[in-house]
Amino acid sequence: MLEYAFEEVACDEGGGGWSLLGGFGMETAAHQKAIRRRAAEGWRYAGFIPKRQRAGGFIESIDLVFERQRPDT
Protein backbone atom coordinates (compact mmCIF):
# COMPACT_ATOMS: atom_id res chain seq x y z
CA MET A 1 0.00 0.00 0.00
CA LEU A 2 1.19 3.53 -0.77
CA GLU A 3 1.52 6.37 1.70
CA TYR A 4 1.43 10.04 0.74
CA ALA A 5 3.03 13.24 2.00
CA PHE A 6 2.31 16.85 1.03
CA GLU A 7 4.70 19.80 1.13
CA GLU A 8 3.66 23.40 0.53
CA VAL A 9 5.85 25.53 -1.74
CA ALA A 10 5.35 29.26 -2.28
CA CYS A 11 5.34 30.20 -5.95
CA ASP A 12 6.99 33.58 -5.41
CA GLU A 13 10.36 32.29 -4.18
CA GLY A 14 13.35 32.62 -6.46
CA GLY A 15 12.74 36.09 -7.82
CA GLY A 16 10.74 37.46 -10.66
CA GLY A 17 10.52 40.26 -13.13
CA TRP A 18 8.76 41.54 -16.20
CA SER A 19 8.33 38.94 -18.93
CA LEU A 20 9.10 39.67 -22.59
CA LEU A 21 5.45 39.09 -23.50
CA GLY A 22 4.23 41.63 -20.97
CA GLY A 23 3.10 41.30 -17.41
CA PHE A 24 4.94 40.24 -14.31
CA GLY A 25 6.60 36.81 -14.36
CA MET A 26 7.46 34.76 -11.28
CA GLU A 27 9.71 31.76 -10.90
CA THR A 28 10.46 29.36 -8.07
CA ALA A 29 13.35 27.02 -7.33
CA ALA A 30 12.07 25.77 -3.96
CA HIS A 31 10.24 22.86 -5.59
CA GLN A 32 13.53 21.43 -6.89
CA LYS A 33 15.07 21.37 -3.42
CA ALA A 34 11.98 19.74 -1.93
CA ILE A 35 11.80 17.05 -4.63
CA ARG A 36 15.51 16.20 -4.29
CA ARG A 37 15.31 16.07 -0.49
CA ARG A 38 12.22 13.85 -0.50
CA ALA A 39 13.77 11.55 -3.14
CA ALA A 40 16.78 11.03 -0.87
CA GLU A 41 14.30 9.98 1.85
CA GLY A 42 12.69 7.38 -0.44
CA TRP A 43 9.71 9.40 -1.65
CA ARG A 44 8.66 9.67 -5.31
CA TYR A 45 7.25 12.92 -6.69
CA ALA A 46 3.66 12.25 -7.79
CA GLY A 47 2.39 15.71 -8.80
CA PHE A 48 1.13 18.99 -7.39
CA ILE A 49 -2.12 20.65 -6.38
CA PRO A 50 -2.64 24.44 -6.34
CA LYS A 51 -3.17 25.39 -2.70
CA ARG A 52 -3.70 29.17 -2.78
CA GLN A 53 -4.75 31.10 -5.86
CA ARG A 54 -5.68 34.74 -6.44
CA ALA A 55 -8.90 35.74 -8.17
CA GLY A 56 -6.91 36.67 -11.28
CA GLY A 57 -5.54 33.13 -11.58
CA PHE A 58 -2.05 33.62 -10.09
CA ILE A 59 -1.13 30.56 -8.01
CA GLU A 60 0.48 31.72 -4.76
CA SER A 61 1.39 28.29 -3.40
CA ILE A 62 1.18 24.63 -4.33
CA ASP A 63 1.25 21.35 -2.45
CA LEU A 64 3.82 18.95 -3.86
CA VAL A 65 2.56 15.37 -3.57
CA PHE A 66 4.97 12.54 -2.75
CA GLU A 67 4.35 8.83 -2.45
CA ARG A 68 6.26 5.76 -1.35
CA GLN A 69 5.53 2.14 -0.65
CA ARG A 70 4.48 1.67 2.95
CA PRO A 71 6.63 -0.93 4.72
CA ASP A 72 4.70 -4.12 5.43
CA THR A 73 4.04 -4.45 9.13
C-alpha positions as CSV (number, residue, x, y, z in Angstrom):
1,M,0.0,0.0,0.0
2,L,1.2,3.5,-0.8
3,E,1.5,6.4,1.7
4,Y,1.4,10.0,0.7
5,A,3.0,13.2,2.0
6,F,2.3,16.8,1.0
7,E,4.7,19.8,1.1
8,E,3.7,23.4,0.5
9,V,5.8,25.5,-1.7
10,A,5.4,29.3,-2.3
11,C,5.3,30.2,-6.0
12,D,7.0,33.6,-5.4
13,E,10.4,32.3,-4.2
14,G,13.4,32.6,-6.5
15,G,12.7,36.1,-7.8
16,G,10.7,37.5,-10.7
17,G,10.5,40.3,-13.1
18,W,8.8,41.5,-16.2
19,S,8.3,38.9,-18.9
20,L,9.1,39.7,-22.6
21,L,5.5,39.1,-23.5
22,G,4.2,41.6,-21.0
23,G,3.1,41.3,-17.4
24,F,4.9,40.2,-14.3
25,G,6.6,36.8,-14.4
26,M,7.5,34.8,-11.3
27,E,9.7,31.8,-10.9
28,T,10.5,29.4,-8.1
29,A,13.3,27.0,-7.3
30,A,12.1,25.8,-4.0
31,H,10.2,22.9,-5.6
32,Q,13.5,21.4,-6.9
33,K,15.1,21.4,-3.4
34,A,12.0,19.7,-1.9
35,I,11.8,17.1,-4.6
36,R,15.5,16.2,-4.3
37,R,15.3,16.1,-0.5
38,R,12.2,13.8,-0.5
39,A,13.8,11.6,-3.1
40,A,16.8,11.0,-0.9
41,E,14.3,10.0,1.8
42,G,12.7,7.4,-0.4
43,W,9.7,9.4,-1.7
44,R,8.7,9.7,-5.3
45,Y,7.3,12.9,-6.7
46,A,3.7,12.2,-7.8
47,G,2.4,15.7,-8.8
48,F,1.1,19.0,-7.4
49,I,-2.1,20.7,-6.4
50,P,-2.6,24.4,-6.3
51,K,-3.2,25.4,-2.7
52,R,-3.7,29.2,-2.8
53,Q,-4.7,31.1,-5.9
54,R,-5.7,34.7,-6.4
55,A,-8.9,35.7,-8.2
56,G,-6.9,36.7,-11.3
57,G,-5.5,33.1,-11.6
58,F,-2.0,33.6,-10.1
59,I,-1.1,30.6,-8.0
60,E,0.5,31.7,-4.8
61,S,1.4,28.3,-3.4
62,I,1.2,24.6,-4.3
63,D,1.2,21.3,-2.4
64,L,3.8,19.0,-3.9
65,V,2.6,15.4,-3.6
66,F,5.0,12.5,-2.8
67,E,4.3,8.8,-2.4
68,R,6.3,5.8,-1.4
69,Q,5.5,2.1,-0.6
70,R,4.5,1.7,3.0
71,P,6.6,-0.9,4.7
72,D,4.7,-4.1,5.4
73,T,4.0,-4.4,9.1
